[in-house]
Amino acid sequence: MNEYKEHNTGTTIKHFNNIEQHITTNNNINPGAVKQQQRGKKVFTSSGLKASVGKESVSFVGGKVILPDGIKSLKLDLFNNATDEDLLRDKSKFKIHMGIIKPDGDKIDALASLEGPPKNYKRGIVNKDSEHYQLMQYYIDNFRHEEGFRVSKFYQSANKQMITIQDWSVLIWATKNNYRVKLVMGTDVMSICLVPGKGLTAKQRNKNCIATWYQSVRKYAPIYGGDLLKSKR
């Protein structure tokens, strides 16, 4: 099996299962977001799939990941567009919107649908021998039987059609207090924790956004006082 290095850790895929059992988090949910959390959780657990917790490059609450080259900032929004009637029938309408800003200011918007079963993931994949696909297949094989597991490619809209973005994918599952996301771009893997209701604006809530995450690249190197006191000679 190929080994894939992941950001913020020297861990490789073959050590994955040994590390994940040591990961624990303490995340508090805003009481005002409980309804949104229940809205998300009910749908996630209704599919008959199961979930797990995992660890690669982890960005828990207040944590950071290293963004891939070519990305100045990255934002993820998790939506549940299910109606109240859908929820009563345990029907989900989950999607993730990913917004990227490049160093030159150009913006990229991509969507991932989380409604279909894992077997749909391979549809639209051009190269099933690629490192990205093999890495994703590893994750699918190891997590597909866990409760709440979802996986999707990313898409862009072109001429009123959704076109698959090759080598960009996302996996997500629900834990007791949050959602765990694996964002895979090429072979760069970022693990992100989405806390329901945390940091949401009124506008996001009105659009059925239930969780959000944002990170940008530091523009300037940190300045340390000790370095300032050092002689320049």
C-alpha positions in Angstrom: 0.0 0.0 0.0 1.3 3.5 -0.8 2.0 5.7 2.1 0.6 9.3 2.1 2.1 12.0 4.3 -0.5 14.4 5.7 -0.2 18.0 6.9 0.9 18.9 10.4 2.0 15.3 11.1 4.6 12.8 10.1 2.0 10.1 10.3 1.3 8.0 7.2 -1.8 6.1 6.3 -0.5 2.8 7.6 -0.3 4.3 11.1 -3.7 5.8 10.9 -5.6 3.3 13.0 -3.0 3.5 15.8 -3.2 7.2 16.2 -7.0 7.8 15.9 -7.7 5.9 19.2 -5.7 8.6 21.1 -7.7 11.5 19.8 -10.1 13.2 22.2 -11.8 16.5 22.1 -13.9 18.7 24.3 -16.2 20.9 22.3 -19.0 22.9 23.7 -22.1 23.7 21.6 -23.8 27.1 21.8 -27.2 26.4 23.4 -28.8 28.5 20.7 -27.5 26.1 18.1 -29.0 22.9 19.6 -31.9 22.9 17.2 -29.5 23.1 14.3 -27.4 20.3 15.7 -30.4 18.1 16.1 -31.4 18.9 12.6 -28.1 17.8 11.3 -27.7 14.8 13.6 -31.1 13.3 12.8 -30.4 13.3 9.2 -26.9 11.9 9.5 -27.9 8.9 11.5 -31.0 8.1 9.4 -29.2 6.4 6.5 -28.3 3.2 8.1 -24.6 3.9 7.7 -22.3 4.1 10.7 -19.6 6.6 11.7 -16.2 6.8 13.3 -13.7 9.3 14.5 -10.4 9.7 12.7 -7.2 11.8 12.7 -5.0 13.2 10.0 -4.0 16.8 10.1 -6.4 17.9 12.7 -8.0 21.3 13.1 -10.2 21.1 16.2 -11.7 24.1 17.8 -8.9 26.8 17.7 -6.6 24.4 15.8 -4.9 25.0 12.5 -4.1 23.0 9.4 -1.6 23.8 6.7 -3.4 24.8 3.6 -2.1 23.4 0.3 0.1 25.6 -1.9 -1.9 28.0 -4.0 -4.5 28.7 -1.4 -4.6 32.0 0.5 -7.8 31.2 2.4 -10.3 28.4 2.6 -13.9 28.3 4.0 -16.2 25.4 4.5 -20.0 25.7 5.1 -22.1 22.7 5.9 -25.8 23.0 4.9 -28.8 21.0 5.6 -31.6 22.0 3.2 -34.1 19.4 4.4 -37.5 20.7 5.2 -39.3 19.9 8.5 -41.3 17.3 6.5 -38.1 15.8 5.2 -36.8 15.6 8.7 -39.9 13.8 9.9 -39.2 11.2 7.2 -35.5 11.1 8.1 -34.6 12.5 4.7 -31.4 14.6 4.4 -30.4 17.3 2.0 -26.8 17.9 3.0 -24.1 19.7 1.0 -20.8 21.4 1.6 -19.8 24.6 0.0 -16.0 25.3 -0.3 -14.8 28.8 -1.0 -11.2 29.3 -1.9 -9.3 32.6 -2.4 -5.9 32.3 -4.2 -2.9 34.5 -3.5 -3.7 36.6 -6.7 -7.3 37.2 -5.4 -9.1 34.9 -7.7 -12.0 33.0 -6.1 -13.0 29.3 -6.5 -16.4 28.0 -5.4 -17.1 24.3 -5.2 -20.0 22.2 -4.0 -20.1 18.6 -2.6 -23.4 16.8 -2.3 -23.7 14.4 0.7 -27.0 12.8 -0.1 -25.9 9.7 -2.1 -24.5 6.4 -0.9 -20.7 5.8 -0.9 -20.9 3.6 -4.0 -21.8 6.8 -6.1 -18.4 8.3 -5.3 -16.7 6.6 -8.2 -19.1 8.1 -10.8 -17.4 10.7 -12.9 -13.8 9.7 -11.8 -11.6 9.9 -14.9 -8.5 8.1 -13.5 -9.3 5.4 -11.0 -5.5 4.6 -10.8 -4.7 8.1 -9.5 -3.1 8.5 -6.0 -6.1 10.6 -5.0 -8.6 7.9 -5.9 -6.6 5.2 -4.2 -6.3 7.3 -1.1 -10.0 8.0 -1.1 -10.8 4.3 -1.6 -8.7 3.6 1.5 -10.8 5.9 3.5 -14.1 4.6 2.1 -13.1 1.0 2.8 -12.2 1.9 6.4 -15.1 4.2 7.2 -18.1 3.2 5.0 -19.6 0.9 7.7 -19.4 3.6 10.4 -22.5 5.5 11.4 -23.1 8.8 9.6 -20.4 8.3 7.0 -20.7 10.5 3.9 -18.3 11.0 0.9 -18.5 13.1 -2.2 -16.4 14.6 -4.9 -16.5 18.4 -5.4 -18.4 20.0 -8.4 -18.5 23.2 -10.2 -21.5 24.6 -12.2 -20.8 25.1 -15.9 -23.5 25.8 -18.5 -26.2 24.8 -15.9 -24.5 21.4 -15.4 -22.5 20.2 -12.4 -19.0 19.2 -13.6 -16.8 16.9 -11.4 -13.6 18.5 -10.1 -11.1 15.7 -10.3 -8.9 15.0 -7.3 -10.9 17.1 -4.8 -13.1 15.1 -2.4 -14.6 15.3 1.1 -15.6 12.8 3.8 -17.8 13.6 6.8 -19.4 11.9 9.8 -21.1 13.0 12.9 -19.8 12.6 16.5 -21.6 13.3 19.7 -21.0 17.1 19.6 -19.6 17.9 16.2 -18.9 16.9 12.6 -15.5 15.6 11.5 -14.5 16.4 8.0 -11.6 15.0 5.9 -10.9 17.4 3.0 -8.7 15.7 0.4 -7.1 17.8 -2.3 -4.8 15.7 -4.4 -3.0 13.8 -1.7 -3.1 16.6 0.8 -5.4 15.6 3.7 -6.9 18.1 6.1 -9.0 17.0 9.1 -11.4 19.7 10.2 -13.9 19.8 13.1 -17.2 21.6 12.5 -19.1 22.6 15.6 -22.8 23.0 15.0 -23.8 26.7 15.4 -20.3 28.0 16.3 -19.4 31.2 14.5 -22.5 31.3 12.3 -24.0 34.6 11.2 -27.7 35.3 11.0 -27.4 35.2 7.2 -25.8 31.8 7.3 -28.5 30.4 9.6 -31.2 31.8 7.3 -29.6 29.8 4.4 -29.7 26.5 6.5 -26.0 26.6 7.2 -25.5 24.5 10.4 -21.7 24.7 10.7 -18.8 26.7 9.3 -15.0 26.8 9.3 -12.4 29.3 8.0 -8.7 29.5 7.8 -6.3 31.8 6.0 -2.5 31.8 5.4 -0.5 34.1 7.7 0.6 37.0 5.6 3.7 37.8 7.6 6.2 35.7 9.5 5.9 35.9 13.3 8.1 38.4 15.1 9.8 37.3 18.3 11.0 39.8 20.9 14.1 37.8 21.6 15.1 38.1 17.9 14.7 41.8 18.0 17.2 42.1 20.9 19.8 40.1 19.1 22.8 41.9 17.7 22.8 42.3 13.9 26.6 42.1 13.9 
